[in-house]
Amino acid sequence: MQTRTIAIALLALALGAVTPLARAQQSTAQQVIEPQVDRRDIRKPRIPSNDIELGAFTGTYGTQNFGSSLVAGVRLGYHITEDVFVEAVYAATRVTDQDFRLILPGGIFPSEKQTLSYYNVSAGYNVLPGEVFIGRNIAKATALYLIGGIGSTRFLEQRRQTFNFGLGWRMFLRDWAALQVDMRDHVFSLDILGKRRNTQNLELTAGVTFFF
């Protein structure tokens, strides 16, 4: 009889210990809030990739045997990756044979000044990205690149296949605009002085490029 009484007492104590814990868990479960949030349709922003570039340039073009003259042109490019890009260029200059006219009566050209124009398609690679600091608080991204390609030059009614190669430097003023300096050698053959020969024609230009 005494053993039965002790067992009942222990069971009562166990029930008393479990009951408050169960009540606490039930109370906590009732306090959890399950928010009902309606989903909204979000329009994704259209962020431009700025892969296409369009620009204009001017500078000096040194025609072998005929001196240097002002050149101007336009360029259209596409950036395939961060470092690799392709570019198409058209430009023109006016070449003079004034120095030859001091020696040869009538000169070499039909008239003293003749138009030289060219177009080419080139591939470039950024080899040295960097920054230029203007003052203490302004930094502009830059890139030094190598470039080369093939095209055609028209001069004195002759069209000649032309290879160009050189290097350039680009400084970004904004995400959509940059200053660009180019130095290239245009190699093509000419038959003006009675013998066909390859000529080296150095060009130095500067311009502005816009990105879209």
C-alpha positions as CSV (number, residue, x, y, z in Angstrom):
1,M,0.0,0.0,0.0
2,Q,2.8,2.3,0.8
3,T,4.6,1.5,-2.4
4,R,1.5,2.4,-4.4
5,T,1.1,5.7,-2.7
6,I,4.7,6.6,-3.5
7,A,4.2,5.7,-7.2
8,I,1.1,7.9,-7.4
9,A,3.0,10.8,-5.8
10,L,5.9,10.5,-8.3
11,L,3.5,10.4,-11.2
12,A,1.8,13.5,-9.9
13,L,5.1,15.3,-9.7
14,A,6.0,14.3,-13.2
15,L,2.8,15.6,-14.6
16,G,3.2,18.8,-12.7
17,A,6.7,19.3,-14.2
18,V,5.6,18.6,-17.8
19,T,2.4,20.6,-17.9
20,P,4.0,24.1,-17.5
21,L,6.5,23.3,-20.2
22,A,3.8,22.2,-22.6
23,R,1.8,25.3,-21.8
24,A,4.9,27.5,-22.5
25,Q,5.5,25.8,-25.9
26,Q,1.8,26.2,-26.8
27,S,1.9,29.9,-25.8
28,T,5.0,30.5,-27.9
29,A,3.5,28.8,-30.9
30,Q,0.5,31.0,-30.6
31,Q,2.7,34.2,-30.6
32,V,4.4,33.3,-33.9
33,I,3.1,35.7,-36.7
34,E,2.9,34.5,-40.2
35,P,2.8,37.6,-42.4
36,Q,0.7,37.5,-45.5
37,V,2.6,39.6,-48.1
38,D,1.3,40.1,-51.6
39,R,4.0,39.7,-54.3
40,R,4.6,42.7,-56.6
41,D,5.5,42.6,-60.2
42,I,9.0,44.2,-60.5
43,R,10.3,45.6,-63.8
44,K,14.0,44.9,-64.2
45,P,16.1,48.0,-65.0
46,R,17.6,48.1,-68.5
47,I,21.2,48.8,-67.8
48,P,23.2,49.7,-71.0
49,S,26.2,47.5,-71.8
50,N,28.1,50.3,-73.5
51,D,29.7,47.9,-76.0
52,I,29.4,50.1,-79.1
53,E,31.6,53.1,-79.6
54,L,31.3,56.0,-82.1
55,G,33.8,58.8,-82.4
56,A,35.6,61.3,-84.5
57,F,39.3,62.3,-84.6
58,T,41.8,64.6,-86.2
59,G,45.6,64.8,-86.3
60,T,48.5,64.6,-88.7
61,Y,49.2,62.1,-91.5
62,G,52.7,61.7,-92.8
63,T,52.7,60.5,-96.4
64,Q,56.1,59.1,-97.3
65,N,57.9,61.5,-99.7
66,F,55.2,64.1,-99.5
67,G,55.3,65.4,-96.0
68,S,52.6,65.7,-93.3
69,S,49.1,67.1,-93.6
70,L,45.9,67.4,-91.5
71,V,43.8,64.3,-91.4
72,A,40.2,63.8,-90.0
73,G,38.0,60.8,-89.7
74,V,35.4,58.8,-87.9
75,R,35.5,55.4,-86.1
76,L,32.9,52.8,-85.2
77,G,33.8,50.0,-82.7
78,Y,32.5,47.1,-80.8
79,H,33.9,45.8,-77.5
80,I,33.7,42.0,-77.6
81,T,35.1,41.6,-74.1
82,E,36.6,44.0,-71.5
83,D,39.9,43.8,-73.2
84,V,39.2,42.8,-76.9
85,F,37.5,45.1,-79.4
86,V,37.2,45.6,-83.1
87,E,37.1,48.9,-84.9
88,A,36.3,50.3,-88.4
89,V,37.8,53.7,-89.5
90,Y,37.3,56.0,-92.4
91,A,39.5,59.1,-92.8
92,A,40.9,61.5,-95.4
93,T,43.7,64.0,-95.9
94,R,45.1,66.4,-98.6
95,V,48.6,65.6,-99.9
96,T,50.7,68.2,-101.7
97,D,53.7,67.9,-104.0
98,Q,54.8,71.5,-103.4
99,D,58.4,70.5,-102.6
100,F,58.7,68.6,-105.9
101,R,57.3,71.6,-107.8
102,L,60.4,73.6,-106.7
103,I,62.5,71.2,-108.7
104,L,60.2,69.7,-111.4
105,P,58.1,72.1,-113.5
106,G,54.5,71.1,-113.2
107,G,55.2,68.8,-110.2
108,I,54.2,65.1,-109.9
109,F,50.4,65.4,-109.2
110,P,47.9,66.6,-111.8
111,S,47.2,69.5,-109.4
112,E,49.2,70.6,-106.4
113,K,46.9,69.0,-103.8
114,Q,45.4,65.6,-104.0
115,T,43.0,63.7,-101.7
116,L,44.2,60.6,-99.9
117,S,41.4,58.6,-98.2
118,Y,41.4,55.2,-96.5
119,Y,39.3,52.8,-94.6
120,N,40.2,49.8,-92.5
121,V,39.0,47.2,-90.0
122,S,41.2,46.5,-87.0
123,A,41.3,44.5,-83.9
124,G,42.6,45.8,-80.6
125,Y,43.7,44.5,-77.2
126,N,44.0,46.4,-73.9
127,V,47.4,45.5,-72.5
128,L,47.7,48.0,-69.7
129,P,44.6,49.3,-67.9
130,G,45.2,51.9,-65.2
131,E,44.2,55.3,-63.8
132,V,45.1,58.9,-64.1
133,F,44.7,61.2,-61.1
134,I,43.5,64.7,-61.7
135,G,44.2,66.6,-58.4
136,R,43.6,64.7,-55.1
137,N,40.0,63.6,-55.5
138,I,39.5,62.8,-59.1
139,A,40.6,59.6,-60.8
140,K,39.9,58.5,-64.4
141,A,40.2,55.0,-65.8
142,T,42.6,54.6,-68.7
143,A,43.7,51.8,-71.1
144,L,46.8,51.4,-73.3
145,Y,46.0,49.1,-76.2
146,L,47.7,47.5,-79.3
147,I,45.8,47.6,-82.5
148,G,46.3,46.3,-86.1
149,G,44.2,45.5,-89.2
150,I,43.7,45.7,-92.9
151,G,42.0,48.0,-95.3
152,S,42.3,50.1,-98.5
153,T,43.9,53.4,-99.4
154,R,42.8,55.5,-102.4
155,F,45.4,58.0,-103.7
156,L,45.9,59.4,-107.2
157,E,43.3,57.1,-108.7
158,Q,45.1,54.1,-107.2
159,R,43.5,51.7,-104.7
160,R,46.0,49.8,-102.6
161,Q,45.6,47.2,-99.9
162,T,46.8,48.7,-96.6
163,F,48.0,47.2,-93.4
164,N,47.9,49.3,-90.3
165,F,49.4,48.7,-86.8
166,G,50.2,50.8,-83.8
167,L,49.1,51.6,-80.3
168,G,46.7,53.9,-78.6
169,W,45.6,55.3,-75.2
170,R,42.1,55.9,-74.0
171,M,41.0,57.9,-70.9
172,F,37.3,57.6,-69.8
173,L,35.7,60.9,-68.9
174,R,32.4,59.2,-68.1
175,D,31.0,55.7,-68.5
176,W,29.8,56.9,-71.9
177,A,32.6,59.1,-73.2
178,A,36.4,58.9,-73.5
179,L,39.4,60.7,-75.0
180,Q,41.5,58.6,-77.4
181,V,45.0,59.1,-78.8
182,D,46.2,56.9,-81.6
183,M,49.6,56.4,-83.3
184,R,49.6,54.1,-86.3
185,D,51.7,53.1,-89.4
186,H,49.8,52.6,-92.6
187,V,51.8,50.4,-95.0
188,F,50.8,50.3,-98.7
189,S,52.5,50.3,-102.1
190,L,52.6,53.2,-104.6
191,D,53.7,53.6,-108.1
192,I,54.2,57.4,-108.5
193,L,57.9,58.0,-109.2
194,G,58.2,55.3,-111.8
195,K,58.8,52.4,-109.5
196,R,56.3,50.5,-107.3
197,R,57.5,50.4,-103.7
198,N,56.1,50.0,-100.2
199,T,55.6,53.2,-98.2
200,Q,55.4,53.8,-94.5
201,N,52.9,56.5,-93.6
202,L,52.8,57.5,-89.9
203,E,49.6,58.9,-88.4
204,L,49.1,60.6,-85.0
205,T,45.5,61.5,-84.0
206,A,43.4,62.5,-81.1
207,G,39.6,62.5,-80.7
208,V,36.5,61.8,-78.6
209,T,34.6,58.6,-78.5
210,F,31.1,58.0,-77.2
211,F,29.8,54.6,-75.9
212,F,26.3,53.2,-76.3
